[in-house]
Amino acid sequence: MIAPANPSSAHARSGGVPTFMIAAVACNGVIGRADGSLPWHAPADLRHFKLTTLNCVLVSGRVTAETLPDLASRDLVTISRSASHAEHGAQSPQEALHKAQQLARHNGRRAIAIIGGGQIYRAFLGQVDEAYISHINANAAGSATFPLEDHEALPWRKRAELGAFEAEVDGIQVEGRFEHLEA
Ligand SMILES: NC(=O)c1ccc[n+]([C@@H]2O[C@H](COP(=O)([O-])OP(=O)(O)OC[C@H]3O[C@@H](n4cnc5c(N)ncnc54)[C@H](OP(=O)(O)O)[C@@H]3O)[C@@H](O)[C@H]2O)c1
């Protein structure tokens, strides 16, 4: 993981536990449909998500948490304004970050991963050390979006292009590319 550039960095704010965001985003900013499903079929991106978040504490909005598969070798903190039935629930992004830090220390997790959806990306934008963005090279139909304009306005440094992948959007094969950014 990346050393913080200065003591007021996101890394320092998150109690010394590195924090990153991970999202797959269409050209028009769409990340998901109203029913919670993804608007594309991209198995390589699902593998990328799994590998990138292994041994991390995941922080998720309640809607996204309801769609998640088995999360072996990871912990999950779910954000909801309602009292949560999840094992690790939080009623605000701040509380979620605090719980995620505690879990990371307690369980020896290497980082905190902000995994969406749209509301949660907005809450944490500008507060993470790194971002893994899977760009899907097509517009997609959906109601949940990533805050692309605000994200692009941040002073990210590109750390690496991590390769290309294939995705299917509305029955059409399109290219995707994995990007890794640091704050
Ligand atoms: N492409 C990707 O990389 C990716 C990643 C993740 C998700 N997604 C997609 O995104 C969609 C879901 O995104 P979404 O924006 O609709 O929902 P979301 O961000 O997953 O969850 C929203 C919920 O989180 C809780 N919440 C949000 N802000 C809060 C705050 N400040 N304090 C307390 N609780 C808060 C609320 O839960 P309550 O209603 O319980 O109060 C809210 O309804 C799905 O379609 C999913 O598939 C895509």
The ligand as a Gaussian input file, in Angstrom:
#p B3LYP/6-31G(d) Opt

LIG

0 1
 N      -20.642000      -0.871000     -10.565000
 C      -20.190000      -0.917000      -9.311000
 O      -18.964000      -0.927000      -9.063000
 C      -21.156000      -0.977000      -8.175000
 C      -20.675000      -1.053000      -6.860000
 C      -21.609000      -1.074000      -5.828000
 C      -22.956000      -0.995000      -6.107000
 N      -23.371000      -0.917000      -7.383000
 C      -24.794000      -0.770000      -7.702000
 O      -25.276000       0.430000      -7.115000
 C      -26.661000       0.288000      -6.799000
 C      -26.879000       0.660000      -5.351000
 O      -26.448000       2.004000      -5.129000
 P      -27.401000       3.056000      -4.367000
 O      -26.764000       4.400000      -4.455000
 O      -28.789000       2.879000      -4.870000
 O      -27.421000       2.496000      -2.866000
 P      -26.238000       2.236000      -1.801000
 O      -25.270000       3.386000      -1.814000
 O      -25.678000       0.856000      -1.982000
 O      -27.054000       2.190000      -0.445000
 C      -27.912000       3.269000      -0.124000
 C      -28.382000       3.102000       1.294000
 O      -27.274000       3.307000       2.201000
 C      -27.773000       3.974000       3.351000
 N      -27.147000       5.301000       3.427000
 C      -26.708000       6.067000       2.411000
 N      -26.175000       7.226000       2.882000
 C      -26.282000       7.163000       4.229000
 C      -25.922000       8.041000       5.290000
 N      -25.327000       9.238000       5.045000
 N      -26.171000       7.675000       6.551000
 C      -26.762000       6.471000       6.814000
 N      -27.133000       5.584000       5.861000
 C      -26.891000       5.935000       4.580000
 C      -29.263000       4.052000       3.214000
 O      -29.787000       2.826000       3.736000
 P      -31.284000       2.719000       4.397000
 O      -32.231000       2.909000       3.266000
 O      -31.308000       1.322000       4.969000
 O      -31.349000       3.789000       5.435000
 C      -29.448000       4.094000       1.715000
 O      -30.733000       3.699000       1.266000
 C      -27.007000      -1.168000      -7.110000
 O      -27.621000      -1.223000      -8.381000
 C      -25.660000      -1.870000      -7.146000
 O      -25.652000      -2.993000      -8.001000
 C      -22.500000      -0.909000      -8.423000

